[in-house]
């Protein structure tokens, strides 16, 4: 007789988008990184991710669900 083990996926934190930046900025210009750094200086743990579907950079924060 087989026994089954139920596995529980850990809950992924939800993301809140603070700002969107188009990916077509001139070479050497990183507006999303600059905005995220400014937010971190203000105590907000922001980071930058790439949204491939919209071809843009998102500045996000993880929020507890």
PLY file of the C-alpha trace (Angstrom):
ply
format ascii 1.0
element vertex 65
property float x
property float y
property float z
element edge 64
property int vertex1
property int vertex2
end_header
0.00 0.00 0.00
1.39 3.38 -0.99
1.61 6.24 1.43
1.27 9.81 0.26
3.03 12.74 1.68
1.53 16.17 1.20
4.08 18.88 0.59
3.30 22.49 1.24
4.86 25.16 -0.94
6.23 28.07 1.07
4.17 31.20 0.55
5.85 33.70 -1.74
5.84 37.26 -0.47
3.67 39.65 -2.42
5.35 42.45 -4.34
4.27 46.04 -4.42
5.42 48.08 -7.40
6.69 51.53 -6.44
7.65 52.74 -9.93
8.12 51.56 -13.53
10.92 52.61 -15.86
11.20 51.78 -19.57
14.11 49.52 -20.46
15.24 51.81 -23.29
17.25 54.30 -21.23
20.49 55.55 -22.81
23.58 53.45 -22.19
25.08 54.12 -18.77
21.88 55.67 -17.37
20.12 53.59 -14.72
17.02 55.51 -13.53
15.42 52.49 -11.86
18.58 51.76 -9.86
18.84 55.40 -8.82
15.23 55.48 -7.68
15.64 52.23 -5.73
18.80 53.56 -4.06
16.94 56.71 -3.03
14.15 54.59 -1.52
16.69 52.48 0.39
18.27 55.66 1.79
14.78 56.53 3.08
14.46 53.15 4.81
12.33 51.39 2.19
13.88 48.04 1.14
13.36 48.56 -2.60
14.95 46.50 -5.35
14.83 46.42 -9.14
13.44 43.56 -11.22
12.94 43.23 -14.96
9.43 42.70 -16.32
10.05 40.97 -19.64
6.41 41.15 -20.74
6.34 44.95 -20.63
10.08 45.46 -21.34
10.45 47.65 -18.28
12.27 47.75 -14.96
10.12 47.68 -11.82
11.16 49.06 -8.48
9.45 46.82 -5.95
9.21 46.06 -2.23
8.24 42.72 -0.76
5.18 42.92 1.50
4.14 40.29 4.03
0.98 38.47 3.08
0 1
1 2
2 3
3 4
4 5
5 6
6 7
7 8
8 9
9 10
10 11
11 12
12 13
13 14
14 15
15 16
16 17
17 18
18 19
19 20
20 21
21 22
22 23
23 24
24 25
25 26
26 27
27 28
28 29
29 30
30 31
31 32
32 33
33 34
34 35
35 36
36 37
37 38
38 39
39 40
40 41
41 42
42 43
43 44
44 45
45 46
46 47
47 48
48 49
49 50
50 51
51 52
52 53
53 54
54 55
55 56
56 57
57 58
58 59
59 60
60 61
61 62
62 63
63 64
